[in-house]
Amino acid sequence: MNVKQRQDCGHPGISAKECYSRGCCFDSSIPEVKWCFYPKFKGMVFVVSLL
């Protein structure tokens, strides 16, 4: 995902653990961009049980 497409999912100084607990992605390798951000939507997945 392009860093410009990241939608903020946290707050300044959020830890990776707290970010992941919100169901979000964390990447602090690029300075001055959102580190905690929502994952890119890839569509819905349906699971069907045949039991």
Steps between C-alpha positions, in 0.01 A plus 500: 500500500626844415571695821279785374203257499536413869196588709589573860394237752674629809653803663852645514722270706274193478683173561502215251318281756217751543477554125475127429240462777279741301527272195729743319841486333816648650812609309743746657771459236407820313531823701232771490213281376218322684645197680171348611256473213198306383574200276421530133156355430523193280135396492298259704580137563226252576567171675246223456492193719371180342450321835 
